[in-house]
Amino acid sequence: PPRGLEYGIEHPRLAPGDSTAFRLTNNRSSPVGYNLACSRAERKTSDGWVDANVRRFEACAQYLAVLKSGGTAAIQVRIDSTAEEGVYRFEARVELDSAPRSVFTDPFRVEQG
């Protein structure tokens, strides 16, 4: 991950239909462009990480907000009720010094409640 950025998920274990929050914290000395609403999910398989659609659909405007140094941004998301059990992570696109980068949450588990 880019140095000085933390992208995390509130709950490491979720059930289909649960809600959780993502948080992006900027510990860098400069602002960061970000868009948490467009975070996308990946599911861990024997072949590596693959695209997964586990979020309940929400609108995703293609713009970047600015997160100042020392700031934290958060967004609530709902895991789709049809999500398969497994290990997932979310990716968010950020812009550092005018260059696009990716940040990932730690892996989390989706299990039937």
TIVO-2410 file (N, C-alpha, C; in nm, 3 decimals):
# residues 113
REC num residu      c1      c2      c3 atome chaine
REC   1      P   0.083  -0.121   0.000     N      A
REC   1      P   0.000   0.000   0.000    CA      A
REC   1      P   0.086   0.125   0.000     C      A
REC   2      P   0.033   0.232  -0.052     N      A
REC   2      P   0.110   0.357  -0.048    CA      A
REC   2      P   0.141   0.396   0.096     C      A
REC   3      R   0.263   0.438   0.120     N      A
REC   3      R   0.307   0.474   0.255    CA      A
REC   3      R   0.222   0.588   0.309     C      A
REC   4      G   0.177   0.572   0.434     N      A
REC   4      G   0.102   0.677   0.500    CA      A
REC   4      G  -0.048   0.671   0.481     C      A
REC   5      L  -0.097   0.572   0.406     N      A
REC   5      L  -0.242   0.556   0.388    CA      A
REC   5      L  -0.288   0.429   0.455     C      A
REC   6      E  -0.399   0.436   0.524     N      A
REC   6      E  -0.460   0.318   0.585    CA      A
REC   6      E  -0.602   0.306   0.531     C      A
REC   7      Y  -0.635   0.190   0.475     N      A
REC   7      Y  -0.769   0.164   0.424    CA      A
REC   7      Y  -0.820   0.039   0.493     C      A
REC   8      G  -0.922   0.053   0.574     N      A
REC   8      G  -0.966  -0.060   0.655    CA      A
REC   8      G  -1.115  -0.082   0.650     C      A
REC   9      I  -1.153  -0.201   0.694     N      A
REC   9      I  -1.294  -0.238   0.703    CA      A
REC   9      I  -1.326  -0.259   0.850     C      A
REC  10      E  -1.445  -0.217   0.891     N      A
REC  10      E  -1.483  -0.217   1.032    CA      A
REC  10      E  -1.492  -0.357   1.093     C      A
REC  11      H  -1.548  -0.453   1.019     N      A
REC  11      H  -1.571  -0.588   1.073    CA      A
REC  11      H  -1.496  -0.693   0.989     C      A
REC  12      P  -1.413  -0.777   1.051     N      A
REC  12      P  -1.340  -0.879   0.975    CA      A
REC  12      P  -1.426  -1.001   0.939     C      A
REC  13      R  -1.545  -1.014   0.998     N      A
REC  13      R  -1.637  -1.124   0.967    CA      A
REC  13      R  -1.776  -1.065   0.945     C      A
REC  14      L  -1.834  -1.099   0.830     N      A
REC  14      L  -1.965  -1.047   0.793    CA      A
REC  14      L  -2.052  -1.159   0.741     C      A
REC  15      A  -2.182  -1.140   0.750     N      A
REC  15      A  -2.278  -1.233   0.689    CA      A
REC  15      A  -2.342  -1.163   0.571     C      A
REC  16      P  -2.390  -1.238   0.472     N      A
REC  16      P  -2.462  -1.175   0.363    CA      A
REC  16      P  -2.574  -1.087   0.419     C      A
REC  17      G  -2.586  -0.965   0.367     N      A
REC  17      G  -2.686  -0.870   0.414    CA      A
REC  17      G  -2.637  -0.775   0.522     C      A
REC  18      D  -2.520  -0.802   0.581     N      A
REC  18      D  -2.466  -0.714   0.685    CA      A
REC  18      D  -2.417  -0.581   0.627     C      A
REC  19      S  -2.411  -0.482   0.714     N      A
REC  19      S  -2.351  -0.353   0.678    CA      A
REC  19      S  -2.220  -0.337   0.754     C      A
REC  20      T  -2.129  -0.263   0.694     N      A
REC  20      T  -2.001  -0.235   0.758    CA      A
REC  20      T  -1.952  -0.101   0.705     C      A
REC  21      A  -1.844  -0.052   0.760     N      A
REC  21      A  -1.786   0.075   0.716    CA      A
REC  21      A  -1.644   0.053   0.665     C      A
REC  22      F  -1.609   0.131   0.563     N      A
REC  22      F  -1.470   0.142   0.517    CA      A
REC  22      F  -1.418   0.274   0.571     C      A
REC  23      R  -1.290   0.276   0.607     N      A
REC  23      R  -1.227   0.399   0.652    CA      A
REC  23      R  -1.093   0.417   0.580     C      A
REC  24      L  -1.071   0.536   0.529     N      A
REC  24      L  -0.944   0.573   0.468    CA      A
REC  24      L  -0.884   0.684   0.554     C      A
REC  25      T  -0.762   0.661   0.604     N      A
REC  25      T  -0.693   0.759   0.688    CA      A
REC  25      T  -0.567   0.804   0.617     C      A
REC  26      N  -0.550   0.935   0.611     N      A
REC  26      N  -0.434   0.993   0.543    CA      A
REC  26      N  -0.333   1.040   0.648     C      A
REC  27      N  -0.226   0.963   0.665     N      A
REC  27      N  -0.117   1.000   0.755    CA      A
REC  27      N   0.001   1.059   0.678     C      A
REC  28      R  -0.023   1.097   0.553     N      A
REC  28      R   0.080   1.159   0.471    CA      A
REC  28      R   0.086   1.309   0.500     C      A
REC  29      S   0.188   1.374   0.451     N      A
REC  29      S   0.200   1.519   0.471    CA      A
REC  29      S   0.127   1.598   0.363     C      A
REC  30      S   0.071   1.528   0.263     N      A
REC  30      S   0.001   1.596   0.154    CA      A
REC  30      S  -0.139   1.537   0.136     C      A
REC  31      P  -0.230   1.612   0.073     N      A
REC  31      P  -0.365   1.562   0.051    CA      A
REC  31      P  -0.367   1.445  -0.046     C      A
REC  32      V  -0.478   1.368  -0.041     N      A
REC  32      V  -0.496   1.251  -0.126    CA      A
REC  32      V  -0.634   1.261  -0.191     C      A
REC  33      G  -0.641   1.233  -0.322     N      A
REC  33      G  -0.770   1.222  -0.388    CA      A
REC  33      G  -0.825   1.082  -0.366     C      A
REC  34      Y  -0.957   1.070  -0.346     N      A
REC  34      Y  -1.014   0.937  -0.319    CA      A
REC  34      Y  -1.161   0.933  -0.359     C      A
REC  35      N  -1.213   0.812  -0.373     N      A
REC  35      N  -1.355   0.789  -0.396    CA      A
REC  35      N  -1.390   0.653  -0.338     C      A
REC  36      L  -1.437   0.649  -0.213     N      A
REC  36      L  -1.471   0.523  -0.148    CA      A
REC  36      L  -1.599   0.463  -0.204     C      A
REC  37      A  -1.688   0.546  -0.259     N      A
REC  37      A  -1.815   0.495  -0.312    CA      A
REC  37      A  -1.793   0.398  -0.427     C      A
REC  38      C  -1.683   0.410  -0.496     N      A
REC  38      C  -1.654   0.323  -0.611    CA      A
REC  38      C  -1.563   0.206  -0.574     C      A
REC  39      S  -1.544   0.180  -0.445     N      A
REC  39      S  -1.461   0.065  -0.404    CA      A
REC  39      S  -1.518  -0.062  -0.465     C      A
REC  40      R  -1.428  -0.149  -0.511     N      A
REC  40      R  -1.475  -0.275  -0.570    CA      A
REC  40      R  -1.420  -0.392  -0.491     C      A
REC  41      A  -1.495  -0.501  -0.495     N      A
REC  41      A  -1.459  -0.620  -0.417    CA      A
REC  41      A  -1.382  -0.721  -0.500     C      A
REC  42      E  -1.297  -0.795  -0.432     N      A
REC  42      E  -1.228  -0.909  -0.490    CA      A
REC  42      E  -1.243  -1.027  -0.395     C      A
REC  43      R  -1.253  -1.147  -0.453     N      A
REC  43      R  -1.267  -1.270  -0.374    CA      A
REC  43      R  -1.141  -1.354  -0.393     C      A
REC  44      K  -1.091  -1.413  -0.286     N      A
REC  44      K  -0.971  -1.495  -0.293    CA      A
REC  44      K  -1.007  -1.634  -0.344     C      A
REC  45      T  -0.935  -1.678  -0.446     N      A
REC  45      T  -0.952  -1.812  -0.502    CA      A
REC  45      T  -0.816  -1.879  -0.508     C      A
REC  46      S  -0.815  -2.003  -0.552     N      A
REC  46      S  -0.687  -2.073  -0.567    CA      A
REC  46      S  -0.599  -2.009  -0.675     C      A
REC  47      D  -0.660  -1.929  -0.763     N      A
REC  47      D  -0.586  -1.860  -0.869    CA      A
REC  47      D  -0.546  -1.718  -0.830     C      A
REC  48      G  -0.578  -1.677  -0.708     N      A
REC  48      G  -0.548  -1.541  -0.665    CA      A
REC  48      G  -0.677  -1.462  -0.643     C      A
REC  49      W  -0.669  -1.330  -0.650     N      A
REC  49      W  -0.784  -1.242  -0.628    CA      A
REC  49      W  -0.857  -1.219  -0.760     C      A
REC  50      V  -0.990  -1.237  -0.758     N      A
REC  50      V  -1.073  -1.217  -0.877    CA      A
REC  50      V  -1.187  -1.122  -0.842     C      A
REC  51      D  -1.238  -1.051  -0.943     N      A
REC  51      D  -1.350  -0.960  -0.921    CA      A
REC  51      D  -1.467  -1.033  -0.859     C      A
REC  52      A  -1.534  -0.965  -0.767     N      A
REC  52      A  -1.650  -1.022  -0.699    CA      A
REC  52      A  -1.751  -0.911  -0.676     C      A
REC  53      N  -1.875  -0.942  -0.698     N      A
REC  53      N  -1.980  -0.843  -0.678    CA      A
REC  53      N  -2.054  -0.877  -0.549     C      A
REC  54      V  -2.003  -0.830  -0.435     N      A
REC  54      V  -2.066  -0.863  -0.307    CA      A
REC  54      V  -2.134  -0.742  -0.243     C      A
REC  55      R  -2.122  -0.626  -0.304     N      A
REC  55      R  -2.189  -0.508  -0.251    CA      A
REC  55      R  -2.327  -0.496  -0.309     C      A
REC  56      R  -2.421  -0.455  -0.225     N      A
REC  56      R  -2.551  -0.419  -0.277    CA      A
REC  56      R  -2.531  -0.296  -0.365     C      A
REC  57      F  -2.590  -0.294  -0.484     N      A
REC  57      F  -2.561  -0.186  -0.578    CA      A
REC  57      F  -2.597  -0.049  -0.523     C      A
REC  58      E  -2.505   0.042  -0.536     N      A
REC  58      E  -2.526   0.181  -0.501    CA      A
REC  58      E  -2.464   0.265  -0.611     C      A
REC  59      A  -2.514   0.385  -0.627     N      A
REC  59      A  -2.461   0.474  -0.730    CA      A
REC  59      A  -2.314   0.504  -0.702     C      A
REC  60      C  -2.237   0.518  -0.808     N      A
REC  60      C  -2.094   0.543  -0.796    CA      A
REC  60      C  -2.058   0.658  -0.888     C      A
REC  61      A  -2.055   0.778  -0.836     N      A
REC  61      A  -2.017   0.894  -0.915    CA      A
REC  61      A  -1.865   0.893  -0.935     C      A
REC  62      Q  -1.823   0.919  -1.055     N      A
REC  62      Q  -1.681   0.914  -1.089    CA      A
REC  62      Q  -1.613   1.048  -1.061     C      A
REC  63      Y  -1.592   1.079  -0.936     N      A
REC  63      Y  -1.520   1.200  -0.899    CA      A
REC  63      Y  -1.428   1.167  -0.782     C      A
REC  64      L  -1.331   1.254  -0.760     N      A
REC  64      L  -1.241   1.237  -0.646    CA      A
REC  64      L  -1.264   1.348  -0.546     C      A
REC  65      A  -1.282   1.310  -0.421     N      A
REC  65      A  -1.284   1.406  -0.311    CA      A
REC  65      A  -1.140   1.421  -0.262     C      A
REC  66      V  -1.115   1.521  -0.180     N      A
REC  66      V  -0.980   1.544  -0.128    CA      A
REC  66      V  -0.979   1.516   0.021     C      A
REC  67      L  -0.886   1.431   0.063     N      A
REC  67      L  -0.867   1.400   0.204    CA      A
REC  67      L  -0.739   1.467   0.249     C      A
REC  68      K  -0.754   1.564   0.339     N      A
REC  68      K  -0.639   1.640   0.387    CA      A
REC  68      K  -0.549   1.554   0.475     C      A
REC  69      S  -0.427   1.599   0.490     N      A
REC  69      S  -0.331   1.532   0.578    CA      A
REC  69      S  -0.390   1.520   0.718     C      A
REC  70      G  -0.385   1.400   0.777     N      A
REC  70      G  -0.438   1.376   0.909    CA      A
REC  70      G  -0.587   1.345   0.912     C      A
REC  71      G  -0.652   1.349   0.796     N      A
REC  71      G  -0.796   1.329   0.790    CA      A
REC  71      G  -0.836   1.183   0.772     C      A
REC  72      T  -0.962   1.155   0.803     N      A
REC  72      T  -1.020   1.022   0.785    CA      A
REC  72      T  -1.154   1.036   0.713     C      A
REC  73      A  -1.178   0.951   0.617     N      A
REC  73      A  -1.306   0.946   0.546    CA      A
REC  73      A  -1.365   0.807   0.567     C      A
REC  74      A  -1.498   0.799   0.572     N      A
REC  74      A  -1.564   0.670   0.592    CA      A
REC  74      A  -1.689   0.662   0.507     C      A
REC  75      I  -1.729   0.539   0.476     N      A
REC  75      I  -1.852   0.515   0.402    CA      A
REC  75      I  -1.912   0.384   0.451     C      A
REC  76      Q  -2.044   0.379   0.463     N      A
REC  76      Q  -2.115   0.256   0.500    CA      A
REC  76      Q  -2.149   0.179   0.373     C      A
REC  77      V  -2.130   0.049   0.376     N      A
REC  77      V  -2.167  -0.038   0.263    CA      A
REC  77      V  -2.244  -0.158   0.317     C      A
REC  78      R  -2.327  -0.215   0.231     N      A
REC  78      R  -2.402  -0.335   0.266    CA      A
REC  78      R  -2.355  -0.449   0.176     C      A
REC  79      I  -2.324  -0.562   0.239     N      A
REC  79      I  -2.287  -0.682   0.165    CA      A
REC  79      I  -2.416  -0.743   0.108     C      A
REC  80      D  -2.413  -0.777  -0.019     N      A
REC  80      D  -2.532  -0.830  -0.084    CA      A
REC  80      D  -2.580  -0.958  -0.015     C      A
REC  81      S  -2.710  -0.976  -0.007     N      A
REC  81      S  -2.766  -1.094   0.062    CA      A
REC  81      S  -2.737  -1.223  -0.013     C      A
REC  82      T  -2.693  -1.213  -0.140     N      A
REC  82      T  -2.661  -1.334  -0.218    CA      A
REC  82      T  -2.510  -1.362  -0.221     C      A
REC  83      A  -2.431  -1.288  -0.144     N      A
REC  83      A  -2.285  -1.307  -0.145    CA      A
REC  83      A  -2.248  -1.449  -0.102     C      A
REC  84      E  -2.154  -1.507  -0.175     N      A
REC  84      E  -2.104  -1.641  -0.141    CA      A
REC  84      E  -2.011  -1.633  -0.021     C      A
REC  85      E  -2.006  -1.742   0.055     N      A
REC  85      E  -1.908  -1.748   0.163    CA      A
REC  85      E  -1.769  -1.744   0.104     C      A
REC  86      G  -1.676  -1.684   0.176     N      A
REC  86      G  -1.539  -1.680   0.128    CA      A
REC  86      G  -1.462  -1.564   0.188     C      A
REC  87      V  -1.340  -1.547   0.139     N      A
REC  87      V  -1.251  -1.440   0.184    CA      A
REC  87      V  -1.249  -1.332   0.076     C      A
REC  88      Y  -1.267  -1.208   0.119     N      A
REC  88      Y  -1.276  -1.095   0.028    CA      A
REC  88      Y  -1.185  -0.982   0.074     C      A
REC  89      R  -1.168  -0.886  -0.015     N      A
REC  89      R  -1.106  -0.759   0.020    CA      A
REC  89      R  -1.167  -0.653  -0.073     C      A
REC  90      F  -1.157  -0.527  -0.033     N      A
REC  90      F  -1.203  -0.419  -0.118    CA      A
REC  90      F  -1.085  -0.336  -0.164     C      A
REC  91      E  -1.097  -0.285  -0.285     N      A
REC  91      E  -0.996  -0.197  -0.343    CA      A
REC  91      E  -1.058  -0.059  -0.363     C      A
REC  92      A  -0.984   0.044  -0.330     N      A
REC  92      A  -1.024   0.181  -0.360    CA      A
REC  92      A  -0.913   0.245  -0.443     C      A
REC  93      R  -0.953   0.328  -0.535     N      A
REC  93      R  -0.857   0.403  -0.614    CA      A
REC  93      R  -0.831   0.537  -0.545     C      A
REC  94      V  -0.706   0.572  -0.534     N      A
REC  94      V  -0.668   0.700  -0.476    CA      A
REC  94      V  -0.572   0.769  -0.574     C      A
REC  95      E  -0.555   0.897  -0.555     N      A
REC  95      E  -0.460   0.971  -0.637    CA      A
REC  95      E  -0.358   1.037  -0.546     C      A
REC  96      L  -0.232   1.000  -0.567     N      A
REC  96      L  -0.121   1.054  -0.489    CA      A
REC  96      L  -0.028   1.128  -0.583     C      A
REC  97      D  -0.005   1.254  -0.555     N      A
REC  97      D   0.085   1.334  -0.638    CA      A
REC  97      D   0.050   1.321  -0.786     C      A
REC  98      S  -0.080   1.330  -0.817     N      A
REC  98      S  -0.134   1.323  -0.954    CA      A
REC  98      S  -0.121   1.187  -1.020     C      A
REC  99      A  -0.089   1.083  -0.944     N      A
REC  99      A  -0.076   0.947  -1.000    CA      A
REC  99      A  -0.181   0.855  -0.938     C      A
REC 100      P  -0.258   0.782  -1.020     N      A
REC 100      P  -0.356   0.688  -0.965    CA      A
REC 100      P  -0.288   0.568  -0.900     C      A
REC 101      R  -0.341   0.526  -0.786     N      A
REC 101      R  -0.290   0.410  -0.713    CA      A
REC 101      R  -0.407   0.333  -0.657     C      A
REC 102      S  -0.382   0.212  -0.612     N      A
REC 102      S  -0.483   0.130  -0.547    CA      A
REC 102      S  -0.445   0.107  -0.401     C      A
REC 103      V  -0.546   0.104  -0.315     N      A
REC 103      V  -0.527   0.062  -0.176    CA      A
REC 103      V  -0.629  -0.048  -0.148     C      A
REC 104      F  -0.592  -0.142  -0.063     N      A
REC 104      F  -0.677  -0.259  -0.034    CA      A
REC 104      F  -0.703  -0.269   0.115     C      A
REC 105      T  -0.824  -0.313   0.151     N      A
REC 105      T  -0.852  -0.347   0.291    CA      A
REC 105      T  -0.778  -0.476   0.323     C      A
REC 106      D  -0.764  -0.505   0.450     N      A
REC 106      D  -0.719  -0.638   0.490    CA      A
REC 106      D  -0.828  -0.736   0.447     C      A
REC 107      P  -0.794  -0.860   0.422     N      A
REC 107      P  -0.895  -0.960   0.388    CA      A
REC 107      P  -0.996  -0.975   0.502     C      A
REC 108      F  -1.120  -1.003   0.463     N      A
REC 108      F  -1.226  -1.030   0.561    CA      A
REC 108      F  -1.308  -1.148   0.511     C      A
REC 109      R  -1.385  -1.208   0.602     N      A
REC 109      R  -1.460  -1.329   0.569    CA      A
REC 109      R  -1.609  -1.300   0.565     C      A
REC 110      V  -1.676  -1.356   0.464     N      A
REC 110      V  -1.822  -1.356   0.456    CA      A
REC 110      V  -1.868  -1.499   0.485     C      A
REC 111      E  -1.953  -1.513   0.587     N      A
REC 111      E  -2.003  -1.645   0.627    CA      A
REC 111      E  -2.151  -1.633   0.655     C      A
REC 112      Q  -2.223  -1.741   0.630     N      A
REC 112      Q  -2.366  -1.743   0.666    CA      A
REC 112      Q  -2.378  -1.729   0.816     C      A
REC 113      G  -2.474  -1.646   0.861     N      A
REC 113      G  -2.493  -1.621   1.003    CA      A
REC 113      G  -2.552  -1.740   1.070     C      A
***
